[in-house]
Amino acid sequence: MTADRPRTTAEELRGAGLRVTAARVALLQTVRAGDHLGVEAIASGVRERVGHVSLQAVYEALHALTAAGLVRRIEPAGSPARYEGRVGDNHHHVVCRSCGAVADVDCATGRAPCLTASADHGFSIDEAEVIYWGLCPACSTARTT
């Protein structure tokens, strides 16, 4: 029996019902290689891979990839949207109040615990978003010196 090979980025796009373009492949690879990137950083990464691409095309591709569940959009209060390739799990984020650095935080109590709200008001809850705020190690050190 042979092991299944990982799906290519193009196969993932097709599997999500999306048209495969060089820009979409480059965008998905850029998001996955990055760390909670903003749109400008993503556009720069795509341009390094495939040449010119308009900012509008990047926004449109991000919208399509987010809707297809291939990337996740987060938007901490007071910050522009950021995108990540970690999808399909119930992880959260920690954000530095000073520099805006973002890091993933695994759920502390297991799979999807936040989906049981104390009062759901009749909603059928399918996702919870938790953001922890504080200072990153570099900013903490800077403040104490």
N, C-alpha and C positions, 0 to 999 in steps of 0.2 A: 504494500500500500504506500503511495507517495503522499507527501505532505502537500497541502494546498499552498500555492504561491500567493503572496499578498497581491491584492488588486492594485492595478496602476491607477494613477490619478485620473486618467481618461476613463477608465472603467468605472471608477466611483462616480464621476460626473454623469456618464450614461446611465448608471444604475439609479441615479437620483432623478432621471428624466430630463437632464440638462444637455444642451448642445455642447460638444467639446470644441473649445477654441484654444489657441495657444495662450491667449491672455487669461482665460479661466484656469487653465492648468497652472500657469505661472503664479496666479493670484493664490490659489489653494496651497501651492507649495510654499509661497512666501509667508502666508499666515501660519502655516504649520511649523515653519522654521523659526518664526519670530516669537516674541513674548508680549502678548497683549498689545498688538500694534495698532496705531492710529491709521487713518486713511492715507495721509501723506507718506508715511513710512511704507505702507503696502504698495502704493503707486510707485514709489522709488524702487522697491524690490522687484515689482513686475517689469518695470522699464529696464532694469539690469538684466533680466532674463530674456525679454523679447523685443526690446526696443520701445519705440514710442507707443504710449497708450494714454488716452485722455482720462482726466480725473472723473468725468461723467461715466465713462465705461467702467472704471474701477467701482464707483458707487453702484452702478447697475449690477455688476457681477457680484459684489458683496451682498446686495439685496437678494439676488437669486440663490446664492450659496447659503445664506442664512435661512431663507425660506425652505430650502431643501434639507436643512439640518446638517450641512457639511462644515459650517463654521458657526461660531456663537458670537453674538454681539453683546457687549456689556457697556453700560454707560453710568459710571459712578457719578454721583451728584457733583455738579460743577465742572465736569470733565467732558471732553468730546468722546464720542463712541470709540471703542477699541474692539478688536476682533481676535479670536483665538481659535485654534484647531481642536481643542479638547471639547468634545461634545458627547452627549448621551449618558453622562453621569451626573451625580448630584453634588458637584463641587462648588465651592464658594470662592470669594476673593478677599484679599487684604490689600488696602490702599494706603499709601503714605500721604498724610495730610500736607506734608511739606513739598516733596518733589513729584508726587503723583505716581510713583512706582506701584506696579500691581503684581501680585503673586497669587497663585492658586492655593487654596486651602481645602484639603479633603474634608468631607463631612465627618464630624467627630463622633456621631452616634449611629452610623450605619447608613443603609441605603434609603434615600428619600425620606428622612424623618420629618423634615419640615413640611411635608405634604399633608400632615394631619394638623390642621389649624385649630386653635382653641374655639374659633367661631368661623365657620365657612360661609355663612350668610346665604346658603343655597348654591354656592358655586361648586362646580366640579373642578377641583384643583389638580393641575398636572405639572406644575413647576413652582419652585420657590427660589428666590434670589436673596442671598445673604451677603452683605459686604461689611467686613470688619475695617475699622479706621484706626490709624495710629501713625507712628513714625517708623520708617525703615531703619535698619542698623546704621547706615551712613548718616542719615539726618539726626538720629538720636545722638550719635557720637559728636556731630558738629554742634549740637545744642549744648552739650555738656563741657565742651572745650572753650 
